[in-house]
Structure formats: C-alpha cells, structure tokens
Amino acid sequence: MQGRMRGLGARAMRIGLCSAGLALLGGVVAIAPAQAKGPGTEVKITRNAQGIPTIEADDYRGLGYGYAYAFAEDNLCTLADTYVTVSAQRSRYFGPGAESPDGFSNLDSDFFFQRIKDRGIVEELVAEKPPTGPKRKIGEVVKGYVAGYNRWLKRTGVDNITDPACSGAEWVRPITRMDAYRRFYQLTEFASGGIAMDGIAQAQPPGAAAPRGGASARRDSGAGGEEPAGTAGVTRDRVEKLGAALDLGGLGSNGWGLGREATENRSGMVLANPHFPWGGSERFYQSHLVIPGKVDVSGASLFGSPVILIGHTQNLAWTHTVSTAFRFVPMELKLVPGDPTSYLVDGQPAKMEANQVTVQARQPDGSLAPVTRTLYTSRYGPIINSLQGQELFAWTPTTAYTMFDSNAHNLGRLMNHFFETNTAQSTKELLAILRKYQGIPWVNTMAADSKGRALYADIGTMPNVPNSKATGCAGALGALTFETLGLPLLDGSRSECAPGTDPDSAAPGIFGPSQQPYMSRRDYVANSNDSYWLTNPEFPLEGYARIIGDERTERSLRTRLGLIMIEQRLAGEDGYQGDRFTRNQLRRIEFNDRLYGGELFSSQIASFCAAHPTLVGSAGPVNVSGACPVLANYDDHVDLDSAGAILFRRFMSNLGSPPFTTPFDVVDPVHTPAGLDTSDPEVGAALADAVTDLQGAGIPLDARLGDYQYVVRDGDRIPIHGGPGPQGAFNVITADWDPPAGYPEVTHGSSFVMVTSFGKNGEGCPRDRSILTYSQSTNPNSKYFDDQTKMYSQKKWVDPPFCAGQVKRTAKHVEVLRAK
C-alpha cells in the first residue's frame, strides 16, 4: 500500500489512556502517564522513535490486550482483511472471482475456510488438553488479544480509521476468539493445506458439474486448459512445474547462529534475515513483551500472532528459515468400481465423507446469493485435484487423490512451542522444547545463547515417510514426483503405506525428533533455504529421509555466498579486523550487498562480450558492444550505486540456470559448480536480450541500481539495495521487472533483520540491532509508515530497547490502559 495525503502522524486520540501530562525530556516530547483507574489489569505501552512498542502487563491477558491494541493502531486494515479471509467471507464482501491474498479466487478461499468452520476443526483443536492443545496461558493471551483489538476498534469507530484501505468499510468488525485461533491455524497450514486451497475447493467426482464461479487464475492442467483424463500423460516437465509452484512464492531467509569459537567476545550471536512479503498478512511486526518476572522477549511476529516468532530473551536469540521438508503427502486412492466416492483400503470399501458447504457471494448487482459445493474427505484427509493450481491429480472413475497433511492437527503444539520459546534462556532449553512439541510447521531453527552455544534444527511436523516407504508405496506418478522433487506420493489402498509413527513422535503420522536433523556447535550453524546437509560444511548432516531434504547435491548461489562469507571471516580474509565476528562486522556483512553470480560470471561475460560485439537474441542480431565496458566495470554488488547492476540482472534473469564449466563436486560443495560456459548459445542470447530489454525500456546500460529499484511512499521515491536470491544476492530483494520504470515495487525480500549478541555469560543487556525494512505500519497516515524504509535505504539500523533503563530512556510515547 502506498501513501496518499500523509497526515501529521498517528491519530492523537488514545483509547483507554488515562489523563497525562506532557514532559520535555532532553528535547523530546513524551507522555508521562498517571495511574490508570478502573477495573482490569494495567497495561503500559511505551513506544520508541520507530514506534516499536514495549508492552508491559501484570498477566498474560493484559499482555495480549496491549499487543492487539498497539497492533490495531498500526495495521488494523490489513489484519481486518485477514479476518475476512479466515471467516470465509471474501466472496461476500469482495466478490467471488477476485483474487484472494493467497493467490486463489475468493470463492475457492471461502470454501476452503468454510469447510474448516463447518467441521469445527479449530474448535476441536483448541479444546484439546496440553501438550497437543494450547496451554492455559495461551488462552489468557488470546482473550486479552481479542479484547484489545475490539477495544481499539470500538473507541476509534470504523468511520474514524485513518487508513483509507478500510475507513468506513462494512467488512471491518469486532473479532472473536475463534477468529484469532483461525488466523493461527491459517499460518500453521501455510505450507500444507494452504497450498491445496483450490484443489480442495474444486475437487469433484467424474460426471459432476464443474464448480461454478471463481476459478483460480493459478490453475494449470498442462493440457491446453482441458481437464486431464488421468495421470498417465503426466510428464517430468509438469512435475517440475509443480516443484516450482511449491516454492511458496520464493519465500526464504538467511539464518546464522554463531558460537563462542566464531565470535570476538566468546558469546553467542544470531543473524536473522527472513525474506518475506512486503505487503499483506505475512509482514512482520516488531514488539517487546514483558510480564515482570515471567516474560521478557523482543523481536517480531507475523500479523495476528501475539507471540514473538523471531527474537531474543535475556540469554537466547533465535531465528527461522523456510525448510525444504514437505509437510504433506498426496495419496492415490483406488476407487470402488461404479462408485467414485468410495475407495478401497486393504481390499475393503470405505466411503468418502461428503460435506455440503455453502458460502455467500456478492453478485454483480450487489446482492448476495448462496453458492454450494459438496467437498469430500477420505480417512487420510481432503480429496484434492491440484496443488498450487497444478492439476496433476485428476479424479477419474478409477482413481482419486487425497492429502495427508501433517499440520492438520498442529495448532496447540505450535502455540505451546513459541510461548515456551519466549521464556527460554539457552539452546539446550530450546532443543528440549523442539523435541517435546514438534510444533514447528514449516521452518528450520537457528539459535545461539549467552554461553556461546549455537543450534540448528529442522525438528517439527513432517510426514513420517522414510525412503523405503516412498519408493515401495509409489505408483508411476509417485515414482516420478519422488525422483524429481523428493515428494512421496503413496498408495492409499494399502494401510501399510500410510505415514507411520515413531516411539518419540509428538503426534501420529509424523517423524519423531530422533529421525530429524539437528546440530549443536561452538563455531557456527547456517541456513539459506537449502536442506540441512551443509549447515556446517565441515560436518555435513546425512542419512535422513529425502522428504526432509536433499543431501550431497548442488547448493544455491545464495547458500554458497553465505558459507563463503563465514569462511572468509573466520580465516580473516574479508578485509575486516581479526578472524572472529563482532556485532558491527556482522551488520556490515549482512548489508555488504555482494552478488555471488557477479563474482562468478561478470568478468567472463565481459570478455565474451568484447569478443562477440554482435549476438543473436530472441528477436535477431543485437549490437551488444556498449554493454562490454559496463560489464567489465561492474562491481559485482547490488548496492544503490552499483552501475551495471540492472544490465547484469537482466542477463542472469534471461539466462535462468547458468551452464557451468566446472561441475558440482561433492568434495567441494561450497565452491562448485563454477565457471560460465560461454560456448552455450543460451549465454549469448541472454546477453543480447538483456541489452534489448534495457534499450527498449530507455534505461542506460550503465544504470545505477538505486535509480531503478525503489519503492514510492507518500510520493517519495526510496531507493532499495539488495537483489535476487537465485542470482546469488545474500540480502534478497525481489521486485518484478516493469519497464520503463525498472523494478519500482518490492514484492518480498529482507523484512525483519536482526543482529543480536550477548555480553559474556549473559552480563548486561543483550546487544541488539534491527531494521524492519517496510516499517511498522501499513497505514499511510502513520508516522511509522516509511521511516524504517528510509533507514534501510541508507543501511541504518534501529537500536531497539530491551532492559528497563533502555525502554525508559528511548521512550517517545507512553499509553496506560486497563485490560478489561
């Protein structure tokens, strides 16, 4: 969302704020609160210059109340839209055919979430007792969270919301506890049920009328738009398309945990660098949560999550990266002859559960009309006909497909994990939490503590499918998906082929923690979204099921650059002082904006260019001679002043997977493959097309990155450094090519970036620096709408307060509320 007519900052009205006096403190105006009066728990919200709230309460209900109240003030419209989604009302308010934030049609989204509501799935999970159900303190936080959100909304009034995205909107309403829990469940299902949204909503038996209205633009049958007759014609190309679609939109992260042998002060240090969307509900929000004597945690959360997901306590810091592990498995059902809604298990027929689901859809004249579909469920999970719009799973008279979703019952364990992590003080304690709950739904964990111990783990919820089962229970399609993607597709007609359960599994159907990768080190652990294998190249992790990730295979350019930067630092070969990390060095390394693709290829392509001044591109011969000196002088970075960065990016984008002269070597996986094979005609064509791209857009071949990669906020053009991860940028910024503007809007990339270190043996305050690249607020009329974005552009960092003295010293605004 971009700014329009930005006002004088956040609304002056402070709901529930007691009378307060203004005090001039060191030239800064702050609000000095008097004692709040009335029933309920006192909650104090103290904001620093960037609007980061420290929320202090006496109990968990007050903590949830304060979090939601502060959050609603900054981001209500985006979150209110999310509650429309999880309550299955997008078609009611926005029409059935429009695209939902998930990328599917509103109608398919509504059927997906209405099915969850009709089956009472979230209610059932919330009612379970711990450890599978949420602990009591979580229930208290949620009660307070709902009350705080609703309190802000009631006192402000929908018509008085200053964000034009929802001011006066009929879809903004008070929320319930189940709304809040359904948002948590939506996040749990992000990489499993959520990727089959249209596949669940549109799966119909053969002969049934096609679902009407709201077909997803994502859907790709691979057969000229016609419904495929079966899976016999599924090719490797279509399976590879499925693999690309399952990439979660390119979401990723970098995460490092540095131990005592890698840091100057012999204490732990963490780099958190998630690459997440710059818009929508998967943005991060930064806060500091305090219950004296119980909770003291700082960091960031995805919207609608009143708990720190990436952050630190007094003695422990942790982060996450998107894991390679699949969190679901499709299963092939053999149908009973003549009955396409019955299937066979061990020779015995079983009837699918049929659920009539109805949603209300807005019509072109503004009226509402019910739309009803029958959705089907097997003993393993919902019937599907696609994943991420890829229609590989046709429902025929003989075969249907269903999804085993390992996260389908993972709500309480997920919440218990993070709430306990928010009070953990060591990597040992964190590892015990990971093993106890296995609640992590789709990410790796990297951490370090004040004792100088570093931890990596991909311990969480994933289907228990060892390699032997993946191959022994696969048909033709399953053999292809497992060979190509590592995704098992199992025979649902044999009960022995269902995901198993280990003695130490936290839930049925998932691997136990003893079968999942982890590593505890005193030097370092690192992950940039490849598998666990090279967490530390000196000690590769091997021997795990392929559904978790690949081993002994080529790593991405971004992974390799991250490991090389660690390698160079510890060898003292990166130009910085010493041979261990300091906090300031880690910050500079994070934003050094090296591009490994440039380091590998730019000099070669410059020489090739000089030797071939005319190359054949997609539209014919192109004079590329003007590009040769630009490439020769390119600095191999994605800094704002990197001349030639746009040209090199277009070359790499057109080239796709580079042809190498030196192949991958498992003995040297960090430095291979290498060398650009310029004899491959695709190389010359990619360069010719890059020159054509820029000339056609009117962009100089030597254009600086900062002139063509930017965002516009409140009419201000803010240049953005960083670049594409697949091209070897560590500081990832993803933006769509939009000539002649260039790359004028960031879609996702570096979001919440945190560098945290500790005093030796935990002495003093944790030493923390962070930046929230897109800023705290989505409201263009908030003073927290773009302030950190401008700081990020200049490679500046925020010093977020943690200890009580820091909170008091950096306070710019204080509110005292009563959580009723």
HELIX and SHEET records of a PDB file:
HELIX    1   1 TYR A   60  VAL A   86  1                                  27    
HELIX    2   2 ARG A   90  PHE A   94  1                                   5    
HELIX    3   3 ASN A  106  ASP A  118  1                                  13    
HELIX    4   4 ILE A  121  ALA A  127  1                                   7    
HELIX    5   5 ARG A  136  THR A  156  1                                  21    
HELIX    6   6 VAL A  158  ASN A  160  5                                   3    
HELIX    7   7 ARG A  177  THR A  188  1                                  12    
HELIX    8   8 GLY A  193  ALA A  196  5                                   4    
HELIX    9   9 MET A  197  ALA A  201  1                                   5    
HELIX   10  10 ARG A  236  ALA A  245  1                                  10    
HELIX   11  11 LEU A  248  GLY A  250  5                                   3    
HELIX   12  12 GLY A  412  THR A  421  1                                  10    
HELIX   13  13 THR A  427  TYR A  437  1                                  11    
HELIX   14  14 ASN A  467  GLY A  472  1                                   6    
HELIX   15  15 ALA A  476  LEU A  485  1                                  10    
HELIX   16  16 SER A  495  CYS A  497  5                                   3    
HELIX   17  17 PRO A  513  GLN A  515  5                                   3    
HELIX   18  18 TYR A  532  LEU A  534  5                                   3    
HELIX   19  19 LEU A  557  LEU A  570  1                                  14    
HELIX   20  20 ARG A  583  GLU A  590  1                                   8    
HELIX   21  21 TYR A  596  ALA A  611  1                                  16    
HELIX   22  22 ALA A  627  ASN A  633  1                                   7    
HELIX   23  23 ALA A  645  LEU A  655  1                                  11    
HELIX   24  24 PRO A  681  ALA A  697  1                                  17    
HELIX   25  25 LEU A  705  TYR A  708  1                                   4    
HELIX   26  26 GLY A  725  GLN A  727  5                                   3    
HELIX   27  27 LYS A  760  GLY A  762  5                                   3    
HELIX   28  28 ASP A  787  SER A  793  1                                   7    
HELIX   29  29 ALA A  804  ARG A  809  1                                   6    
SHEET    1   A 2 ALA A  20  LEU A  25  0                                        
SHEET    2   A 2 VAL A  28  PRO A  33 -1                                        
SHEET    1   B10 TYR A 518  ARG A 521  0                                        
SHEET    2   B10 ALA A 454  ALA A 457 -1                                        
SHEET    3   B10 VAL A 443  ASP A 449 -1                                        
SHEET    4   B10 LEU A 316  VAL A 322 -1                                        
SHEET    5   B10 ILE A 310  HIS A 312 -1                                        
SHEET    6   B10 VAL A 295  LEU A 302 -1                                        
SHEET    7   B10 PHE A 284  ILE A 291 -1                                        
SHEET    8   B10 PRO A  53  ALA A  57  1                                        
SHEET    9   B10 THR A  41  ARG A  47 -1                                        
SHEET   10   B10 HIS A 813  ALA A 819 -1                                        
SHEET    1   C 5 TYR A 524  ASN A 527  0                                        
SHEET    2   C 5 GLY A 252  LEU A 258 -1                                        
SHEET    3   C 5 MET A 269  PRO A 277 -1                                        
SHEET    4   C 5 VAL A 746  SER A 750 -1                                        
SHEET    5   C 5 ILE A 733  ALA A 735 -1                                        
SHEET    1   D 5 TYR A 524  ASN A 527  0                                        
SHEET    2   D 5 GLY A 252  LEU A 258 -1                                        
SHEET    3   D 5 MET A 269  PRO A 277 -1                                        
SHEET    4   D 5 PHE A 752  SER A 757 -1                                        
SHEET    5   D 5 ARG A 767  LEU A 772 -1                                        
SHEET    1   E 5 GLN A 348  LYS A 351  0                                        
SHEET    2   E 5 ASP A 339  VAL A 345 -1                                        
SHEET    3   E 5 PHE A 328  VAL A 336 -1                                        
SHEET    4   E 5 THR A 399  ASP A 405 -1                                        
SHEET    5   E 5 ILE A 383  ILE A 384 -1                                        
SHEET    1   F 4 GLN A 348  LYS A 351  0                                        
SHEET    2   F 4 ASP A 339  VAL A 345 -1                                        
SHEET    3   F 4 PHE A 328  VAL A 336 -1                                        
SHEET    4   F 4 LEU A 490  ASP A 491  1                                        
SHEET    1   G 2 GLU A 353  ARG A 362  0                                        
SHEET    2   G 2 LEU A 368  THR A 377 -1                                        
SHEET    1   H 2 THR A 614  GLY A 617  0                                        
SHEET    2   H 2 GLY A 620  ASN A 623 -1                                        
SHEET    1   I 2 PHE A 660  THR A 662  0                                        
SHEET    2   I 2 ALA A 674  LEU A 676 -1                                        
SHEET    1   J 2 TYR A 710  ARG A 713  0                                        
SHEET    2   J 2 ASP A 716  PRO A 719 -1                                        
END                                                                             
